[in-house]
Amino acid sequence: MELTRPGCIPHISGVMKQILFSFLLVGFLFQCSSSPKRLDNADDYISDSGGLTSQELVKAADKLAGQIGEYFKENPHEEGVFVAHFPTRNDTSEQIQTELFDNAFVSKLIKSKIYTVRTKTREQSLNEIQFSLSGLTSNRLSIGKLKSPNFFVRCDINENMFTSDGEKIVEQSINIELVEVETTIAVWSEKVSYRKLAVRGNKGVSW
């Protein structure tokens, strides 16, 4: 009978509104905390592990390919520059997306008018040319237009762990070498290194 007194219904309605508002607020906060946040790709992030980030790989590729472009500006070749680029080898203890480096490296070379010869797809190209010469296609391809590389590029990523003033440090280096095909002489080489400091925790030093 107390609930039917004048003034009780508005009081209960106010309590229900507060409860409903609390549920909505909790749901909103949970959604905001659980949903992913968009991050700016322009920011230079550092990996929590010893691995190289995509920004570090792309920056290194841009720098090294740019230096190769400068080398050929100073040492031009009338026949053009055609480079066989082998996939980058990862010799570190970390999982590194070497494809990111390779793609950025080749893209930068193209901008310098240095073209990558895909030697691994040469057999497929020869099969297509042979098929076109059979007369079963409308266009005839010429085998004499195949390009052979006059330079090789080899790249690897290695690491070196050491301590300095009691701190554990890992140094990862991207090493690259440009080799002339005819002479097998390494005409240019360079590296880009990144050093990272390990994190100290309750269980000792780790990443």
N, C-alpha and C positions, 0 to 999 in steps of 0.2 A: 504494500500500500504506500510505502514511502516513495516509491519510484513514480507514483502518479501525482505527487504534489506539484503544484506550479513551481516552475524554476528548475526541476530535476532533469527534465528532458534536455534543455539546453546545456546543462552541466555535462551529462553523458555524451552528448554530441561533441562537445569540445574535447573531451578525453579521447574519443574515437578519432577525431581529426589529428590530435597529437601523435597517436599511435600510427595512423596511416602515414603521416609526414615522416615519422622516424623510419618506417619500412622503406619508403621511397628514397630517403637520404642514404640509408645503408646500401640499397641496391645500386644507387648512382655511384657511390664511392667504390663499391666492389667492381663495378664495370670499368671505372676509370683506372683502377689499380691493376686489373687483369688484362686489359687490352694493350696491344703493342703501341709503342710510341714511335713516331716517325723521326728519324735522325738525319741531320744534314750530311750528305756525302762529302761535302767540302771540308768537314772537320777532320783533323788528323788524329785518328784514334790509335791507341797503343794496345796491343793484345795482352790479356791477362796471362797468357802462356808465353813461351819463347818464340812462338810462330810469327811469321811476317803477315801483316794485314794487307788487304787489297790495295790500300793507299800506298803503302811502302813498296809493294811490288810494281805498281804502275809508275810511281815516281822513279824507281830505279830503271825500269825499262825505258822510260822517256829520256832519262839522262844518258844511258849507255848508247841507245840508238842515235841520239843526237850527236854524241861524240863520234860515232862511226860516220855519220853524215858529214861532219866537219873534216874527218880524215880523208874522205874521198873528194871533198872540195879542194883540198891541198894536193891530192894525188889522183887526178882525174883519169878515167879510162874511156877512150873513144868508143870502144865497143859496148859501153854500158857496164853497169855493175849488177851481177846476178848472184845472189847469195843463197846457199843451201843452209837452212837453219834447222839444226837438230833440236828435238824437244829438250827443254831444260831438265837436268837431272837433280833430284832432291836427295842430298846426302846428309840430311839433318835428322834429328830425333822427333821432329814435329811434322804434322800434316800441313803441307804448304800447297796451295793451288797454283802450281807452276803454269797452268794454262793461261791464267790471268796475265802473268808476266809475258809469256810468248805472244799472246794476241796483241798486247799493248806494244811490244817490241816491234813486231812486224808492221803494225799500223804506222808507227813512227818512221820506220824505214821507207815505207811507201811515200810518205810525205816528202822525203828527201830524194825521191826518184831512185831508190834502191829496191830492187824487186826480189822477192823470195821465190826460189825454184823449189817446187814440191817434188823432190826426187822419189818419195815413196809412192806417188800416184803416177809415175812415169809408165809403168806397165799398163795401167788402165787407159792412159792416153794413147799408147801404141795400139791397143786393141780397138779403140774408137777410130783411130786413123786408118787401120787396116780394114775396118768395116766400111768406112766411107769410100775407100778405094775399090771396093767390090762392085760399085755401081748401084747399090741398092738405096742410096741416099741422094737427095737433091743437091747437096753440096759436097765437094771433094776437099778433104783436108790434106795438107802437105806435111810430110814427116820432116822436111828440112827446116821447118819453123820451130821445132822443139829447141828450147834453150838449155844449155848446160851451165852449171854454176862456175864462175871463176873464183869464188871465195866460199869458204865454209865458216860458219859461226857455231862455236860450241860454248855452252853455258852450263854451269852447275852452281848449286847452293850448298855450302858446307857451314859447319859451326864449330866454335871453339869455346869451351867453358873453362872459366878460371875464377880465382878469388882475388880481390883487391881490397886491402884494409879490412879483411874479414868478411867482405860482401861477395856473394856469389853473382857472377856476371856471365851472360851468354852473348857471344858475338857471332852473328850469322852474316856471311859474306856471299854476295852474288858475283861470281867470277865469269868473265866472258873473254873469248879469244877469237880473233879474226885470222884465218889461215888462207894463204893463197894456194889455189888448187895446183897450178903448174909446178910450183917450187916447194910446196908443203911447208913454207916458212910462215911462222906466226908474225904477221906484220903489225899487229896492234893487240893490246890486251889491257884490261881495266877491271876494277871491281868496285862494288858499293857495299859498305858494311853497316850493320845496325847492331848496337849494343843495348842490352836490356838487363835491368837489375831485378834479381829474384825478390820475392815477397817473404818477409819473416813472419812466422805464425807461432802458435802454441806448440806445434809439432815439428818445429825446426824450420829450415829454409826450404821453400818449395815455390812452385809457380802458382 
